[in-house]
Amino acid sequence: MNNNNSYFKSIILAIFTIVFFQIIVTGEDSPLNLTNQQVANYNFRSHNNNSFGYGERLDYKIGYKFITAGTGFLEIAPKPLNRFGRNAYQVHFEARSLESLDWLYKVRDIFVTALDVNGIFPWDFTQKVREGRYKRDSKSYFNNINNVAHFKDSIFTIPPYVHDIISAFYYVRTLDLNSYKNGSIIYLDNFFDGKTYKLGVKIHRREICEVYAGKFNCIVIEPLIKEGGLFNADGAIYIWLTNDDRKMPIKVAAKIPIGFVEAKLSSYNGLRGPLTSIIK
């Protein structure tokens, strides 16, 4: 591969390692050894959510400067999943390179989490990664009654209501971020590859941001992820969330040696309520 091809490949690799096929698994197919009655009798936490709901769809264009390298979307299925008698959101993230660039570096990444509607915690998390010749398929199951996770035929002790990287992001969307000062860090527990890591989310600033879908008042946050995320990169990662009840992600930017790669919101629908942050 010549230098130009290597240059563009590095850009595409950076893009798809930092940014956001349906895979549906019912509670009966999981290895958690729970019954609907056990789950019904357990006092799970209740967590308020006014930010997102069934049917939300967010589409992105992903690129570097004037290069559009691919597309991605975040989608919540319009109907609930059943997890042992409890409703769960099916949150689906997919990123793919443009077909015209597949010869250079083909990307087809899929991440799906089953997110408990009332408690905003995951029941299971699936990833199907295809990046060039690299492949990774895995699934984690979370038992929040006994505080264990099942991963690759092994059982791991977990903190209560541990997150995968997708569920953690949606949980942060439910928080009152305006109650935190600039520089504050919110800590969550993140499970990946059989280990639990501390996931920090730093509140940076408030500012106006314009993307394909419009101009919005935003809160800028930074996920401080050391292991197991969509946001793995050598440099800092920043996310612009609308500064309103939706906290919709409109841009993701990652610092790389040659600048920033970005995912910008191109369209949205199925929101839970109005966007008061939009600037006409």
MARBA-342058 format. One record per residue: x, y, z of N, C-alpha, C in turn; residue number from 1; residue in one letter. Coordinates in nm, 3 decimals, padded with zeros to 5 digits. Each point is the difference from the previous one (the first is absolute). Layout:
residues N
REC      nc1      nc2      nc3     cac1     cac2     cac3      cc1      cc2      cc3    n  res
REC        X        Y        Z        X        Y        Z        X        Y        Z  NUM    A
...
end
This chain:
residues 280
REC      nc1      nc2      nc3     cac1     cac2     cac3      cc1      cc2      cc3    n  res
REC   00.085  -00.119   00.000  -00.085   00.119   00.000   00.088   00.124   00.000    1    M
REC  -00.029   00.097  -00.085   00.083   00.120  -00.006  -00.030   00.093   00.116    2    N
REC   00.076   00.109   00.010  -00.014   00.090   00.114  -00.137   00.063   00.008    3    N
REC  -00.058   00.037  -00.118  -00.134   00.060   00.000  -00.104  -00.098   00.053    4    N
REC   00.010  -00.125  -00.043  -00.095  -00.100   00.049   00.015  -00.021   00.149    5    N
REC   00.123  -00.003   00.049   00.023  -00.017   00.143  -00.056   00.117   00.079    6    S
REC   00.013   00.120  -00.058  -00.051   00.121   00.065  -00.150  -00.007   00.015    7    Y
REC  -00.071  -00.036  -00.110  -00.146  -00.005   00.007  -00.048  -00.116   00.085    8    F
REC   00.074  -00.110  -00.002  -00.038  -00.113   00.085   00.007   00.039   00.147    9    K
REC   00.106   00.075   00.039   00.013   00.042   00.139  -00.114   00.091   00.042   10    S
REC  -00.046   00.086  -00.093  -00.113   00.087   00.029  -00.126  -00.082   00.025   11    I
REC  -00.028  -00.094  -00.090  -00.121  -00.080   00.012   00.004  -00.086   00.126   12    I
REC   00.117  -00.057   00.032   00.013  -00.079   00.121  -00.029   00.084   00.123   13    L
REC   00.053   00.121   00.004  -00.023   00.088   00.115  -00.147   00.035   00.013   14    A
REC  -00.065   00.027  -00.113  -00.141   00.035   00.002  -00.084  -00.111   00.061   15    I
REC   00.021  -00.121  -00.046  -00.091  -00.107   00.040   00.038  -00.067   00.131   16    F
REC   00.112   00.039   00.059   00.029  -00.050   00.134  -00.045   00.097   00.106   17    T
REC  -00.059   00.115  -00.039  -00.046   00.093   00.102  -00.148   00.030  -00.006   18    I
REC  -00.069  -00.028  -00.110  -00.136   00.046  -00.013  -00.102  -00.116   00.011   19    V
REC  -00.132   00.045   00.025  -00.114  -00.086   00.002  -00.023  -00.028  -00.149   20    F
REC  -00.684  -00.952  -00.438  -00.042  -00.124   00.016  -00.057  -00.021   00.137   21    F
REC  -00.076   00.021   00.025  -00.074  -00.030   00.122   00.048  -00.133   00.057   22    Q
REC   00.029  -00.005   00.129   00.036  -00.122   00.072  -00.091  -00.005   00.122   23    I
REC  -00.096  -00.089   00.001  -00.098  -00.005   00.108   00.014  -00.134   00.072   24    I
REC   00.025   00.005   00.130   00.011  -00.120   00.082  -00.099   00.013   00.114   25    V
REC  -00.088  -00.095   00.015  -00.101   00.008   00.105   00.057  -00.047   00.131   26    T
REC  -00.068   00.034   00.107   00.045  -00.042   00.132   00.014  -00.151   00.012   27    G
REC  -00.085  -00.075  -00.070   00.004  -00.146   00.009   00.127  -00.057  -00.059   28    E
REC   00.070   00.073  -00.088   00.120  -00.050  -00.064   00.126   00.032   00.078   29    D
REC  -00.010   00.073   00.108   00.118   00.045   00.072   00.046  -00.106   00.099   30    S
REC   00.127   00.008   00.045   00.052  -00.098   00.098  -00.017   00.048   00.144   31    P
REC  -00.085   00.097   00.026  -00.004   00.062   00.133  -00.069  -00.086   00.106   32    L
REC  -00.071  -00.103  -00.041  -00.067  -00.090   00.095  -00.093   00.075   00.095   33    N
REC  -00.072   00.095  -00.057  -00.100   00.073   00.076  -00.139  -00.039  -00.049   34    L
REC  -00.099   00.014   00.087  -00.138  -00.022  -00.039  -00.075   00.133   00.002   35    T
REC  -00.108   00.005  -00.073  -00.082   00.121   00.000  -00.048   00.033   00.141   36    N
REC  -00.029  -00.103   00.081  -00.048   00.022   00.136   00.109   00.060   00.087   37    Q
REC   00.123  -00.050  -00.013   00.112   00.058   00.075   00.017   00.148  -00.033   38    Q
REC  -00.006   00.030  -00.128   00.019   00.138  -00.044  -00.115   00.087   00.049   39    V
REC  -00.123  -00.052  -00.008  -00.116   00.077   00.044   00.006   00.031   00.149   40    A
REC   00.060  -00.089   00.078   00.004   00.018   00.146   00.118   00.084   00.046   41    N
REC   00.094   00.030  -00.091   00.120   00.073   00.041  -00.024   00.150  -00.007   42    Y
REC   00.055   00.072   00.096  -00.017   00.146   00.008   00.111   00.069  -00.080   43    N
REC  -00.016   00.005  -00.132   00.097   00.070  -00.084  -00.012   00.151   00.020   44    F
REC   00.108   00.071  -00.030  -00.005   00.145   00.010  -00.095   00.055  -00.106   45    R
REC  -00.053   00.118   00.025  -00.080   00.074  -00.096   00.075   00.129  -00.032   46    S
REC   00.018   00.028  -00.128   00.078   00.117  -00.039  -00.080   00.084  -00.098   47    H
REC  -00.013   00.128   00.029  -00.082   00.089  -00.083   00.067   00.027  -00.134   48    N
REC  -00.080  -00.009  -00.106   00.050   00.026  -00.135  -00.102   00.081  -00.079   49    N
REC   00.035   00.125  -00.030  -00.082   00.083  -00.087   00.070   00.033  -00.131   50    N
REC   00.112  -00.069  -00.026   00.087   00.039  -00.111  -00.025  -00.075  -00.130   51    S
REC  -00.030  -00.129   00.008  -00.015  -00.080  -00.122  -00.108  -00.105   00.021   52    F
REC  -00.045  -00.060  -00.110  -00.104  -00.101   00.008  -00.003  -00.085  -00.125   53    G
REC  -00.101  -00.085  -00.010  -00.013  -00.090  -00.114  -00.006   00.079  -00.131   54    Y
REC   00.070  -00.051  -00.100  -00.009   00.056  -00.135   00.095   00.114  -00.030   55    G
REC   00.086   00.037   00.094   00.095   00.108  -00.028   00.105  -00.050  -00.099   56    E
REC   00.028   00.083  -00.102   00.099  -00.035  -00.102   00.088   00.122  -00.029   57    R
REC   00.133  -00.018   00.012   00.095   00.106  -00.024   00.100  -00.048  -00.105   58    L
REC   00.013   00.076  -00.109   00.090  -00.038  -00.110   00.116   00.097  -00.009   59    D
REC   00.118  -00.053  -00.034   00.123   00.079  -00.002   00.077  -00.020  -00.130   60    Y
REC   00.072   00.105  -00.039   00.103  -00.010  -00.102   00.134   00.008   00.071   61    K
REC   00.091  -00.088  -00.038   00.127  -00.012   00.070   00.114   00.034  -00.096   62    I
REC   00.089   00.090   00.042   00.107   00.036  -00.090   00.112   00.079   00.064   63    G
REC   00.095   00.036  -00.085   00.116   00.079   00.040   00.013   00.118  -00.097   64    Y
REC  -00.012   00.121   00.054   00.004   00.121  -00.082  -00.100  -00.013  -00.114   65    K
REC   00.047  -00.004  -00.125  -00.092  -00.006  -00.114  -00.023  -00.143  -00.049   66    F
REC   00.049  -00.098   00.074  -00.014  -00.139  -00.040  -00.115  -00.064   00.077   67    I
REC  -00.102  -00.047  -00.070  -00.106  -00.079   00.063   00.036  -00.146  -00.015   68    T
REC   00.024  -00.067   00.112   00.050  -00.137  -00.003  -00.108  -00.104   00.025   69    A
REC  -00.112   00.041   00.063  -00.101  -00.098   00.031  -00.122   00.060   00.066   70    G
REC  -00.086  -00.086   00.046  -00.123   00.042   00.066  -00.021  -00.084   00.126   71    T
REC  -00.084   00.048   00.087  -00.035  -00.075   00.120  -00.137   00.040   00.050   72    G
REC  -00.056  -00.080   00.087  -00.127   00.038   00.062  -00.013  -00.059   00.139   73    F
REC  -00.077   00.067   00.081  -00.045  -00.048   00.130  -00.151  -00.011  -00.005   74    L
REC  -00.054  -00.115   00.034  -00.144  -00.020  -00.013  -00.053  -00.081   00.118   75    E
REC  -00.114   00.044   00.051  -00.076  -00.077   00.099  -00.119  -00.061  -00.072   76    I
REC  -00.015  -00.130   00.008  -00.109  -00.068  -00.069  -00.135   00.055   00.045   77    A
REC  -00.099   00.000  -00.089  -00.131   00.057   00.035  -00.080  -00.082   00.100   78    P
REC   00.039  -00.126   00.019  -00.071  -00.086   00.095   00.099  -00.056   00.103   79    K
REC  -00.048  -00.030   00.121   00.091  -00.049   00.105   00.043  -00.144  -00.021   80    P
REC   00.118  -00.031   00.052   00.041  -00.138   00.018  -00.056  -00.049   00.133   81    L
REC  -00.012  -00.132   00.014  -00.043  -00.060   00.125   00.121  -00.063   00.068   82    N
REC   00.031   00.044   00.118   00.106  -00.061   00.080  -00.058  -00.045   00.132   83    R
REC  -00.037  -00.130   00.004  -00.054  -00.062   00.121  -00.121   00.076   00.052   84    F
REC  -00.087   00.041  -00.094  -00.123   00.068   00.037   00.013   00.150   00.013   85    G
REC   00.120   00.055  -00.016   00.022   00.144   00.007   00.026   00.054  -00.140   86    R
REC  -00.045   00.123  -00.025   00.023   00.064  -00.129   00.141   00.056  -00.008   87    N
REC   00.059  -00.012  -00.118   00.133   00.053  -00.023   00.003   00.071  -00.135   88    A
REC   00.075   00.109  -00.007   00.028   00.065  -00.127   00.104  -00.083  -00.075   89    Y
REC  -00.023  -00.021  -00.128   00.107  -00.055  -00.084   00.073   00.118  -00.064   90    Q
REC   00.119   00.029   00.048   00.080   00.110  -00.052   00.104  -00.057  -00.096   91    V
REC  -00.003   00.049  -00.121   00.079  -00.058  -00.109   00.089   00.108  -00.060   92    H
REC   00.130  -00.025   00.002   00.096   00.089  -00.066   00.066  -00.074  -00.116   93    F
REC   00.011   00.068  -00.112   00.069  -00.058  -00.113   00.084   00.105  -00.070   94    E
REC   00.122  -00.038  -00.039   00.087   00.088  -00.077   00.055  -00.079  -00.118   95    A
REC   00.009   00.067  -00.115   00.051  -00.068  -00.118   00.073   00.097  -00.090   96    R
REC   00.104  -00.048  -00.062   00.072   00.080  -00.099  -00.083   00.010  -00.127   97    S
REC   00.024   00.105  -00.079  -00.064   00.011  -00.129   00.045  -00.115  -00.090   98    L
REC  -00.092  -00.051  -00.079   00.035  -00.112  -00.088   00.115   00.036  -00.093   99    E
REC   00.007   00.127  -00.039   00.108   00.042  -00.090   00.137  -00.006   00.066  100    S
REC   00.003  -00.009   00.135   00.126  -00.007   00.073   00.025  -00.138   00.059  101    L
REC  -00.091  -00.095  -00.024   00.017  -00.132   00.058   00.128  -00.068  -00.047  102    D
REC   00.043   00.029  -00.121   00.123  -00.061  -00.051   00.121   00.044   00.082  103    W
REC  -00.010   00.117   00.059   00.111   00.055   00.077  -00.004  -00.050   00.144  104    L
REC  -00.118   00.011   00.062  -00.015  -00.047   00.138  -00.149  -00.015   00.028  105    Y
REC  -00.046  -00.123   00.000  -00.143  -00.028   00.016  -00.036  -00.007   00.147  106    K
REC  -00.105   00.073   00.038  -00.049   00.001   00.137  -00.148  -00.034   00.002  107    V
REC  -00.037  -00.096   00.084  -00.139  -00.034   00.027  -00.009  -00.035   00.149  108    R
REC  -00.028   00.099   00.083  -00.004  -00.019   00.145  -00.143   00.011   00.051  109    D
REC  -00.038  -00.092   00.086  -00.133  -00.002   00.058   00.011  -00.023   00.151  110    I
REC  -00.069   00.083   00.076  -00.008  -00.014   00.146  -00.146   00.010   00.040  111    F
REC  -00.047  -00.093   00.082  -00.140   00.000   00.044  -00.005  -00.025   00.150  112    V
REC  -00.077   00.081   00.070  -00.020  -00.024   00.143  -00.149  -00.006   00.030  113    T
REC  -00.037  -00.086   00.094  -00.137  -00.006   00.052  -00.001   00.078   00.130  114    A
REC  -00.062   00.118  -00.003   00.006   00.097   00.110  -00.133   00.001   00.075  115    L
REC   00.003  -00.037   00.127  -00.122  -00.005   00.080  -00.070   00.135   00.000  116    D
REC  -00.128   00.002  -00.030  -00.074   00.125  -00.014  -00.012   00.074   00.133  117    V
REC  -00.032  -00.071   00.106  -00.024   00.067   00.129   00.128   00.030   00.077  118    N
REC   00.102  -00.084  -00.016   00.122   00.017   00.078   00.117   00.056  -00.077  119    G
REC  -00.007   00.006  -00.134   00.109   00.048  -00.087   00.130  -00.073   00.035  120    I
REC  -00.006  -00.133  -00.003   00.119  -00.084   00.014  -00.009  -00.111  -00.105  121    F
REC   00.113  -00.057  -00.041  -00.003  -00.099  -00.109  -00.032  -00.141   00.048  122    P
REC  -00.071  -00.072  -00.085  -00.021  -00.144   00.020   00.102  -00.080  -00.080  123    W
REC   00.031   00.046  -00.119   00.101  -00.067  -00.082   00.055   00.098  -00.103  124    D
REC   00.119  -00.030  -00.047   00.071   00.087  -00.093   00.069  -00.086  -00.105  125    F
REC  -00.025   00.033  -00.127   00.056  -00.076  -00.112   00.086   00.091  -00.086  126    T
REC   00.114  -00.051  -00.042   00.080   00.074  -00.097   00.042  -00.092  -00.114  127    Q
REC  -00.009   00.055  -00.120   00.042  -00.070  -00.122   00.087   00.098  -00.077  128    K
REC   00.131  -00.020   00.007   00.096   00.095  -00.056   00.067  -00.060  -00.123  129    V
REC  -00.001   00.079  -00.108   00.068  -00.037  -00.124   00.077   00.123  -00.048  130    R
REC   00.131   00.000   00.021   00.083   00.113  -00.039   00.122  -00.053  -00.074  131    E
REC   00.000   00.017  -00.133   00.104  -00.061  -00.080  -00.005  -00.151   00.016  132    G
REC   00.110  -00.060   00.037   00.005  -00.144   00.023  -00.032  -00.037   00.145  133    R
REC  -00.017   00.101   00.084  -00.026  -00.026   00.141  -00.148  -00.031   00.022  134    Y
REC  -00.026  -00.105   00.080  -00.137  -00.038   00.034  -00.008  -00.024   00.150  135    K
REC  -00.114   00.041   00.056  -00.025  -00.028   00.141  -00.150  -00.013   00.022  136    R
REC  -00.042  -00.114   00.051  -00.139  -00.024   00.038  -00.003  -00.039   00.147  137    D
REC  -00.082   00.068   00.078  -00.010  -00.037   00.141  -00.134   00.044   00.056  138    S
REC  -00.035  -00.060   00.112  -00.125   00.035   00.066   00.020  -00.010   00.151  139    K
REC  -00.049   00.099   00.072   00.003   00.000   00.146  -00.143   00.002   00.052  140    S
REC  -00.025  -00.073   00.110  -00.130  -00.003   00.066   00.018   00.047   00.144  141    Y
REC  -00.093   00.081   00.047   00.014   00.062   00.132  -00.113  -00.044   00.093  142    F
REC   00.039  -00.059   00.112  -00.095  -00.044   00.103   00.011   00.098   00.116  143    N
REC  -00.092   00.095   00.007   00.004   00.102   00.104  -00.072  -00.040   00.127  144    N
REC  -00.043  -00.126   00.007  -00.049  -00.054   00.126   00.116  -00.059   00.079  145    I
REC   00.084  -00.077  -00.068   00.115  -00.064   00.065   00.132   00.072  -00.025  146    N
REC  -00.005   00.111  -00.077   00.118   00.081  -00.030   00.112  -00.082  -00.066  147    N
REC  -00.037  -00.069  -00.108   00.098  -00.073  -00.080  -00.026   00.027  -00.147  148    V
REC   00.105  -00.012  -00.080  -00.010   00.011  -00.144   00.048  -00.130  -00.063  149    A
REC  -00.068  -00.041  -00.107   00.041  -00.118  -00.077   00.064   00.048  -00.128  150    H
REC   00.124  -00.045  -00.023   00.074   00.041  -00.119   00.092  -00.115  -00.042  151    F
REC  -00.018  -00.047  -00.122   00.083  -00.108  -00.057   00.007  -00.121   00.094  152    K
REC  -00.116  -00.048   00.040  -00.012  -00.122   00.083   00.064   00.015   00.138  153    D
REC   00.028   00.123   00.042   00.052   00.023   00.133  -00.093   00.094   00.076  154    S
REC   00.011   00.000   00.132  -00.082   00.084   00.086   00.091   00.096   00.076  155    I
REC  -00.038   00.128   00.002   00.081   00.103   00.063  -00.085   00.079   00.099  156    F
REC   00.058   00.033   00.114  -00.068   00.085   00.098   00.000   00.143  -00.051  157    T
REC  -00.115   00.068   00.012  -00.013   00.137  -00.049  -00.062   00.088   00.108  158    I
REC   00.026   00.130  -00.004  -00.070   00.093   00.090  -00.148   00.007  -00.038  159    P
REC  -00.085   00.044   00.089  -00.142   00.017  -00.034  -00.016   00.095  -00.119  160    P
REC  -00.082  -00.041  -00.095  -00.038   00.083  -00.114   00.121   00.047  -00.081  161    Y
REC   00.094  -00.092  -00.023   00.114   00.030  -00.085  -00.050   00.027  -00.143  162    V
REC   00.077   00.075  -00.077  -00.041   00.037  -00.135   00.091  -00.062  -00.106  163    H
REC  -00.055  -00.020  -00.119   00.082  -00.012  -00.121   00.015   00.142  -00.054  164    D
REC   00.077   00.017  -00.106   00.030   00.135  -00.045  -00.123   00.071  -00.060  165    I
REC  -00.091  -00.075  -00.061  -00.121   00.061  -00.057  -00.096   00.039   00.111  166    I
REC  -00.023  -00.092   00.094  -00.094   00.033   00.109   00.052   00.115   00.084  167    S
REC   00.132   00.008   00.018   00.058   00.111   00.078  -00.030   00.133  -00.067  168    A
REC   00.013   00.005  -00.131  -00.026   00.125  -00.072  -00.145   00.042   00.015  169    F
REC  -00.093  -00.095  -00.013  -00.141   00.035   00.013  -00.036   00.036   00.144  170    Y
REC   00.067  -00.062   00.096  -00.022   00.037   00.139   00.042   00.145   00.023  171    Y
REC   00.114   00.040  -00.054   00.047   00.138   00.016  -00.102   00.098  -00.060  172    V
REC  -00.066  -00.040  -00.107  -00.101   00.087  -00.060  -00.116   00.028   00.095  173    R
REC  -00.024  -00.087   00.096  -00.113   00.020   00.092   00.035   00.095   00.115  174    T
REC   00.128   00.031   00.017   00.043   00.079   00.116  -00.024   00.149  -00.022  175    L
REC  -00.014   00.073   00.109  -00.013   00.146  -00.005   00.140   00.059  -00.010  176    D
REC   00.051   00.009  -00.121   00.138   00.043  -00.019   00.021   00.147   00.038  177    L
REC  -00.106   00.079  -00.005   00.014   00.141   00.038   00.020   00.018   00.150  178    N
REC  -00.018  -00.106   00.077   00.026   00.009   00.144   00.148  -00.018   00.032  179    S
REC   00.081  -00.033  -00.104   00.144  -00.019   00.018   00.075   00.121  -00.053  180    Y
REC   00.101   00.042   00.073   00.083   00.111  -00.045   00.099  -00.048  -00.105  181    K
REC   00.049   00.094  -00.081   00.105  -00.032  -00.095   00.120  -00.059   00.073  182    N
REC   00.053  -00.109  -00.051   00.113  -00.067   00.064  -00.041  -00.116   00.089  183    G
REC  -00.130  -00.012   00.030  -00.047  -00.112   00.082   00.014  -00.132  -00.077  184    S
REC   00.020  -00.109   00.074   00.010  -00.132  -00.061  -00.102  -00.093   00.065  185    I
REC  -00.079  -00.065  -00.082  -00.098  -00.099   00.044   00.063  -00.138  -00.021  186    I
REC  -00.007  -00.087   00.101   00.062  -00.132  -00.010  -00.105  -00.110  -00.007  187    Y
REC   00.020  -00.093  -00.094  -00.085  -00.117  -00.014   00.089  -00.124  -00.005  188    L
REC  -00.060  -00.118   00.018   00.072  -00.126  -00.017  -00.031  -00.057  -00.138  189    D
REC   00.105  -00.040  -00.071  -00.012  -00.049  -00.137   00.061  -00.140  -00.009  190    N
REC  -00.080  -00.098  -00.048   00.047  -00.138  -00.015   00.042  -00.025  -00.144  191    F
REC   00.120  -00.057  -00.015   00.049  -00.033  -00.133   00.101  -00.114   00.010  192    F
REC  -00.022  -00.104  -00.082   00.098  -00.108  -00.014   00.033  -00.066   00.133  193    D
REC  -00.101  -00.016   00.084   00.020  -00.070   00.125   00.053   00.084   00.114  194    G
REC   00.013   00.131  -00.020   00.051   00.089   00.105  -00.092   00.121   00.014  195    K
REC   00.002   00.058   00.120  -00.076   00.123   00.025   00.098   00.116   00.014  196    T
REC  -00.028   00.107  -00.074   00.084   00.118   00.001  -00.081   00.121   00.045  197    Y
REC   00.068   00.097   00.058  -00.063   00.127   00.030  -00.011   00.083  -00.128  198    K
REC  -00.117   00.048  -00.027  -00.027   00.085  -00.115  -00.029   00.140   00.050  199    L
REC   00.085   00.094  -00.033  -00.023   00.139   00.038  -00.059   00.078  -00.116  200    G
REC  -00.091   00.089   00.030  -00.059   00.091  -00.099   00.021   00.141   00.050  201    V
REC   00.082   00.075  -00.069   00.035   00.136   00.043  -00.089   00.103  -00.068  202    K
REC  -00.054   00.093   00.079  -00.080   00.110  -00.052   00.096   00.115  -00.034  203    I
REC   00.002   00.040  -00.127   00.097   00.101  -00.042  -00.058   00.141  -00.004  204    H
REC  -00.101   00.023  -00.083  -00.046   00.138  -00.022  -00.135  -00.002  -00.070  205    R
REC  -00.059   00.120  -00.010  -00.123   00.020  -00.077   00.036   00.085  -00.121  206    R
REC  -00.050  -00.038  -00.118   00.028   00.078  -00.121  -00.099  -00.033  -00.110  207    E
REC  -00.001   00.081  -00.104  -00.085  -00.023  -00.116   00.076  -00.087  -00.100  208    I
REC  -00.069  -00.096  -00.056   00.062  -00.090  -00.098  -00.095  -00.017  -00.119  209    C
REC   00.054   00.007  -00.120  -00.079  -00.015  -00.123   00.045  -00.125  -00.074  210    E
REC  -00.099  -00.084  -00.038   00.025  -00.122  -00.076  -00.097  -00.003  -00.118  211    V
REC  -00.001  -00.110  -00.075  -00.088  -00.011  -00.116  -00.147   00.017   00.039  212    Y
REC  -00.036  -00.047   00.119  -00.140  -00.001   00.043  -00.046   00.133   00.059  213    A
REC   00.092   00.095   00.020  -00.039   00.129   00.055   00.102   00.056   00.096  214    G
REC  -00.039   00.109   00.067   00.086   00.068   00.097  -00.065  -00.011   00.138  215    K
REC   00.082  -00.035   00.101  -00.055  -00.031   00.131   00.087   00.059   00.112  216    F
REC  -00.065   00.034   00.111   00.071   00.025   00.125   00.038  -00.136   00.059  217    N
REC   00.127  -00.014   00.039   00.050  -00.131   00.038   00.079   00.002   00.131  218    C
REC   00.010  -00.119   00.059   00.094  -00.028   00.108   00.106  -00.093  -00.057  219    I
REC   00.127   00.033   00.020   00.110  -00.081  -00.052   00.051  -00.089   00.113  220    V
REC   00.002  -00.131  -00.026   00.051  -00.096   00.098   00.115  -00.079  -00.061  221    I
REC   00.077  -00.062   00.087   00.113  -00.083  -00.044  -00.003  -00.132   00.073  222    E
REC  -00.019  -00.112  -00.071   00.009  -00.131   00.065   00.146  -00.037   00.024  223    P
REC   00.033  -00.031   00.125   00.137  -00.034   00.037   00.011  -00.151   00.008  224    L
REC   00.014  -00.063  -00.115  -00.008  -00.146  -00.009   00.139  -00.057  -00.025  225    I
REC   00.040  -00.092   00.088   00.129  -00.065  -00.017  -00.013  -00.134  -00.071  226    K
REC  -00.111  -00.067   00.020  -00.018  -00.132  -00.059  -00.144  -00.017  -00.048  227    E
REC  -00.015  -00.078  -00.106  -00.129  -00.056  -00.034  -00.104   00.093  -00.054  228    G
REC   00.037   00.097  -00.082  -00.101   00.092  -00.048  -00.003   00.015  -00.149  229    G
REC  -00.103   00.067  -00.047  -00.004   00.044  -00.138   00.096   00.115  -00.020  230    L
REC   00.044   00.061   00.110   00.074   00.125  -00.006   00.150  -00.019   00.019  231    F
REC   00.051  -00.121  -00.021   00.143  -00.019   00.017   00.077   00.079  -00.104  232    N
REC   00.092   00.082   00.043   00.082   00.079  -00.091   00.119   00.052   00.077  233    A
REC   00.101   00.047  -00.074   00.121   00.049   00.066  -00.021   00.138   00.061  234    D
REC  -00.097   00.075  -00.052  -00.023   00.135   00.049  -00.133   00.012   00.070  235    G
REC  -00.034   00.124   00.038  -00.124   00.026   00.073  -00.122  -00.017  -00.091  236    A
REC  -00.112  -00.036   00.061  -00.128  -00.014  -00.068  -00.097   00.100   00.060  237    I
REC  -00.077   00.070  -00.085  -00.097   00.096   00.048  -00.136  -00.029  -00.064  238    Y
REC  -00.106   00.017   00.081  -00.136  -00.022  -00.049  -00.082   00.125   00.031  239    I
REC  -00.073   00.048  -00.100  -00.090   00.114   00.016  -00.142  -00.052   00.017  240    W
REC  -00.060   00.026   00.116  -00.138  -00.037   00.028  -00.087   00.125   00.001  241    L
REC  -00.121  -00.011  -00.053  -00.089   00.116   00.005  -00.028   00.037   00.145  242    T
REC   00.003   00.129   00.028  -00.020   00.049   00.137  -00.150   00.018   00.026  243    N
REC  -00.068  -00.112   00.010  -00.144  -00.004   00.030  -00.031  -00.137   00.057  244    D
REC  -00.128  -00.032   00.015  -00.037  -00.127   00.060   00.038  -00.121  -00.084  245    D
REC   00.015   00.017  -00.132   00.032  -00.113  -00.086   00.147  -00.042   00.012  246    R
REC   00.089   00.097   00.017   00.145  -00.027   00.004   00.040  -00.090  -00.117  247    K
REC  -00.045   00.040  -00.118   00.025  -00.075  -00.122   00.143   00.023  -00.047  248    M
REC   00.077  -00.105  -00.030   00.137   00.018  -00.048   00.001   00.048  -00.146  249    P
REC   00.053   00.120  -00.022   00.000   00.053  -00.137   00.139  -00.006  -00.065  250    I
REC   00.105  -00.015   00.081   00.133  -00.011  -00.058   00.093  -00.076   00.093  251    K
REC   00.087  -00.080  -00.061   00.109  -00.066   00.072   00.128   00.034  -00.073  252    V
REC   00.103   00.045   00.072   00.127   00.035  -00.061   00.113  -00.065   00.077  253    A
REC   00.097  -00.053  -00.072   00.115  -00.065   00.063   00.128   00.060  -00.053  254    A
REC   00.091   00.028   00.091   00.129   00.058  -00.037   00.094  -00.111  -00.045  255    K
REC   00.057   00.017  -00.118   00.103  -00.089  -00.051   00.119   00.088  -00.042  256    I
REC   00.116  -00.059  -00.027   00.118   00.082  -00.030  -00.017   00.100  -00.113  257    P
REC  -00.090  -00.029  -00.095  -00.015   00.089  -00.114  -00.124   00.089   00.011  258    I
REC  -00.064   00.003   00.116  -00.117   00.086   00.017  -00.112  -00.070   00.074  259    G
REC  -00.125   00.029  -00.040  -00.117  -00.060   00.062  -00.079  -00.079  -00.104  260    F
REC  -00.048  -00.118   00.039  -00.101  -00.070  -00.079  -00.132   00.020   00.071  261    V
REC  -00.109   00.010  -00.077  -00.128   00.040   00.058  -00.117  -00.082  -00.056  262    E
REC  -00.096  -00.022   00.085  -00.131  -00.052  -00.040  -00.101   00.110   00.027  263    A
REC  -00.071   00.043  -00.104  -00.095   00.110   00.015  -00.141  -00.048  -00.032  264    K
REC  -00.094   00.043   00.083  -00.139  -00.040  -00.019  -00.054   00.054  -00.131  265    L
REC  -00.058  -00.089  -00.081  -00.058   00.040  -00.128  -00.152   00.001   00.002  266    S
REC  -00.061  -00.083   00.084  -00.146   00.001   00.012  -00.040  -00.067   00.131  267    S
REC  -00.123   00.029   00.043  -00.050  -00.061   00.123  -00.152  -00.009  -00.008  268    Y
REC  -00.055  -00.100   00.066  -00.146  -00.011   00.011  -00.034  -00.090   00.118  269    N
REC  -00.127   00.003   00.037  -00.049  -00.084   00.109   00.044   00.045   00.137  270    G
REC   00.027   00.129   00.016   00.045   00.050   00.130  -00.112  -00.008   00.103  271    L
REC   00.039  -00.007   00.125  -00.098  -00.013   00.108  -00.077   00.130   00.023  272    R
REC   00.060   00.111  -00.034  -00.064   00.129   00.021   00.071   00.106  -00.083  273    G
REC  -00.036   00.128   00.019   00.056   00.108  -00.081   00.146   00.028   00.032  274    P
REC   00.068   00.059  -00.099   00.138   00.044   00.017  -00.003   00.151   00.027  275    L
REC   00.010   00.038   00.125  -00.002   00.142   00.032   00.136   00.065  -00.024  276    T
REC   00.103  -00.082  -00.028   00.135   00.053  -00.021   00.024   00.048  -00.143  277    S
REC  -00.090  -00.034  -00.092   00.025   00.032  -00.141  -00.008   00.150  -00.021  278    I
REC   00.091   00.051  -00.082   00.006   00.142  -00.032  -00.056   00.020  -00.140  279    I
REC  -00.108   00.074  -00.009  -00.067   00.018  -00.130   00.085   00.083  -00.094  280    K
end
